[in-house]
Amino acid sequence: MNEFEVIARISGRLGERPREVVVPIGDDCAVVRLGEKDWVIAADMLVYGHHFKKWASPEDVGYKAVAVNASDVAAMGALPRFVLASGGGREAETTLRCMEGVLEACEEFGIYPLGGDTTSADALTVDVSILGELEETPVLRSGARVGDVLAVTGELGASAAGFLALEDGRRSPERLVRKHLRPEPRVAAGRLAARLGVHAMIDLSDGLASDVRHICERSGVGCRLDIGSLPVSEDVREFVRSLGKDPEVLAATGGEDYELLISAPEHLVDALDTESDVPVTVIGEVVEEGVTFLRNGEYAEELSGWDHFRRS
């Protein structure tokens, strides 16, 4: 059973949706109406041995836990406002250091921490819940339409390359290691995309090859992606090739980019690229059915991303 089968089982056990719930389980965030305003709500957990190892400091873990939640909020086109953070480690000092990372991220992203819980635990674990404020209609995974182009913000593969370096006992290339330990949620780009009226959006946490399927499944469409057009920086290409790996395949499957994948008419993507503070790259198109990967026009291998219940 994989992560999404678990989620489907849970969803099937839910009762009738309360009227305050605008968007239930199944997107980057749920959406609830409180008074006259809509809010997005999400939660993410990081666990030692599964999401990180000894190469991550407790401060890095706390910081990343907030950043990945803010990325979910960005994917809905909302503004991160408040978090609840709970965590625990073997020593009280470790737990405190993790929470200091949480506070550092909150300061960086303009988020106010409301509280949480701390405890002793056999392995460092941190769980963050986030509330984000909506000013526009939320951008869902289910809005992609045939004829849309697919585009991504920023760059792909840098975080996965940083992970490979850390797993190899390295702290360099420093930029790539930082990309993995301290991701940058694309909040401004997500809010701009919502204002422009893009059709669908998701944050790239599990890897492009997996996350694009979530949009296709929720929207009832297919796609064609050219991995030869993925925005992969030269330092990523050089480092990944030095390890004997394929940079474009890594960029499509590695995960934890925390960039945004957007489905929209081409003119809206052009406007987003012009107005955004990060580059936006067209990487494919929405079609009626099937998920096809190409490399410079030639059919590429079947690709897949991260599964949270797969054992390494």
Secondary structure, 3 states (H helix, E strand, C coil): CCHHHHHHHHHHCCCCCCCCEEECCCCCCEEEEECCEEEEEEEEEEEECCCECCCCCHHHHHHHHHHHHHHHHHHCCCEEEEEEEEEEECCHHHHHHHHHHHHHHHHHHCCEEEEEEEEECCCCEEEEEEEEECCCCCCCHHHCCCCCEEEEECCCCHHHHHHHHHHCCCCCCHHHHHHHHCCCCCHHHHHHHHHHCCCEEEECCCCHHHHHHHHHHHHCCEEEEEHHHCCCCHHHHHHHHHCCCCHHHHHHHCCCCCCEEEEECHHHHHHHHHHCCCCEEEEEEEECCCEEEEECCEECCCCCCCCCCCCC
